[in-house]
Structures are given as C-alpha cells and as structure tokens.
Amino acid sequence: MNILHSNTDTEYQSKKKIGWKIISFSNAAIPSISILTIAAIVFYEFGAFAWGTFASEFLWLNIASKVVNYGSKEFILSTAGDNSEETGERINESINAGMIFIPAFFFVFLILPFGLTHVIWLTIWLATKYIYQSYEPFYTLYKKKHQQLVGEILSTLFIISVLLIATRNFSIIYLLQLFSIAEITKTTVAIFHFRRLIRIHFYPIFNLTYLKNNFFSFAIFFSILLKTRIDQLIATYCLPTETVAVYQIMMTLVLLSQSILYSLSYSKISKLYTLTYDYISEVSNKIILQGIIAVILLTLLVLGISYTFYAFEAGEAVVIAIFIILLSHIYSLSYVYALYKAKEEKSVIQINVIMIVITALSMPLIMHKYEMTGSFIFLAGMHIAQAILLKARVKQYL
C-alpha cells in the first residue's frame, strides 16, 4: 500500500512539474503570440502600412523596457531566498535602479521621428511596463504563474476586442493607447495580487553601486537582445513601411521558433556533466540529429503562418535562410551553455558585439540593394559565423 501511495505521489509530482513547465513556457511565448495575433488583425483590417508604422515604435519600446528592468528580475529571483533583514531593501534598490532610464528614453523617443503625442504615450506605456516588470518575478516566487498567464491572455483579448469592434477609430495613437491601457490593467492586477505579500517602494534613486555590480550580467542579456533586434531596427529606416511590417512579423516568428528549440533542447544542454571540447561537440551533434525534424517543422510553420495570415509568400532563398538560422541556433546552444558554465561569459559578449557591429555596418547596404531576401540570407550567414566562433572559443578554453 505504501509503495502504491509512493508511486501515486511520484506520478502526481511529475505531472505537476510538467504542468508548471507548460505554464512557464506559455508565459514566455504569450507576448510573441499576442503581437502576432494583433498584427494579423491590423494587417487584415487596416493594411501592412499601419502595422509597419507601429512596428518601429513597438520595437523601441521593447528595447527600452528591457533596459529599465536592468536585470532586476534575475537579481530578485537569486536574492529572495536570502533571509537577512536587508533582503527587502536590496530588492527595492534593484527595482528602482532602472527608473533613471525612463526619462532618458523619453528624450530618446523625442529625437526619433515619432511625434510628441506618440512620445507621451510611449513613455506612459514604458513607465507602466516598468512597474509591471517589477512584480513579474514574484509570480514565480509565489507560484502564481497561472494567474500571470490569465492576465496576459485577458489583456491581449481586450486589445483584440476593441480593434475588432471600433475599427473606425483606428490610428497609431489609438493602438498605443490600447497597449497602454492593457499594461495598466495588468499592473493593477499584479499590485492587487501581491498587496499583502510584498512591499515595493517606487522612488527615483541613482544607485551607482547596483548599476556597477550588475553591469556584467546586464551586458550579457543586452548584447543578446541587441543582436536579435539590430536588423529590425535597421529595417525601420532602410525598408519601405509595408516591408518593415512583414519583416518584423517574420523575425518575430523566427525568434519564437528559436525559443521553442531552446525549450526542446534545454534538458540535454543543462545536463552537461563535463566541460571538454570533444564532449560538447558530441552533444551538439546529437542535438542536431534529434532536433532536425523540429527545425524542419518550425521552418514550415513560419512560412505557413506568414502566408496564411500576412499574405507573404517566401521565395526559396528565404526558406533556406530560415532553415539555416534555426539549425545554427540549435547547434550553438550547447557551446553557449558550456561557456557560461566555464565562467567565460565574456566570450559570449564579445562574439555578440562582433555580430552586432558587422550587422550594423553591412545590413543597411544589403537592405538597400536586396531588401528582405538579402537580409535573411545575410542573417543565415551570420548565424553560421556565430556558431563557428562559439565552437572555436570553446575549443580554445576547454
């Protein structure tokens, strides 16, 4: 009887763990899925030009929101287990450290060709997003990720419902207002959920010590962010607005596919029991062999979604480029993880910076001459180069 009870408990715990993994992945994927869904509606109801105009502002907002976070989520998750009396104070300091970037981005938005009204709403959206992001790690700590998922879905449904009902009111300002209201709603719900569990005190402070101590971890994250967004930023200035809309959608699909591949491969790369070049190389080869079907299916899924919902028919060159991008990504994962585990994060930053600089110098010329097709081919080449550099760096250190 005890054995049966033990087996039942084990099975229950296993199912619970799988359930939490699904919820965690859903929370990570839902922002991209939400944007793709809203973009499809805007494409259908108002045309590619409308989404292309909004995409530029949304991209800058997305980058700004990551900067104002300044790694506080990771800091809170690693610090919250500390029982010292200073923990609450340090958590509040980490949250407030990024606040100084909000007025800085207000002036950045002013320099960009958005218009004053757009800048005001972008700043409102950013400030609200900053507050919401401050509460995000507590959804994990207090095991309330399912509530977070519900909030994300409801906020998306709100935007979709209003867009479908009030089509005559559409404008870019209107879309910014909808996203801001949705963010305010999520933030209000988060504050209500945690009002008795935590106390966050928002106050402007220039915490140079925290900024310096966490700069390295932030640099890793930001280099990855900029590497995956620099081509989209360049596209907003070098491609026609309608093309920008399609390009942003395609890259969102590719990045979402990369996240899925990472989730599928994580169980293997997180169990690296020894750090030798031959072993890491063997693991990478196994991951490719086991993940090749997933890469093919995701490539077809990207193409199918882009054609069905956004009326973009990709040529053979784009199809091959997407396949290479995803294959190179899954191949590189074990090398990146090995460098992290070997405390060689600087190598990852250096390679990311090299990729960013080459892309920033080359992409404007490529987009001007070959537009989106040339961009995808170039990115495929860059992913291959990155995989080679990561492999060489692992061989050098391990």
Secondary structure, DSSP 8 states (H G I E B T S, - for coil): -HHHHHHHHHHHHHHHHHHHHHHHHHHHHHHHHHHHHHHHHHHHHH-HHHHHHHHHHHHHHHHHHHHHHTTHHHHHHHHTT--STTHHHHHHHHHHHGGGHHHHHHHHHHHTTT-HHHHHHHHHHHHHHHHHHHHHHHHHHTT-HHHHHHHHHHHHHHHHHHHHH-GGG--HHHHHHHHHHHHHHHHHHHHHHHTTT----------HHHHHHTHHHHHHHHHHHHHHHHHHHHHHHHS-HHHHHHHHHHHHHHHHHHHHHHHHHHHHHTT-----HHHHHHHHHHHHHHHHHHHHHHHHHHHHHHHHHH-----HHHHHHHHHHHHHHHHHHHHHHHHHHTT-HHHHHHHHHHHHHHHHHHHHHHHHHHHHHHHHHHHHHHHHHHHHHHHHHHHHH-
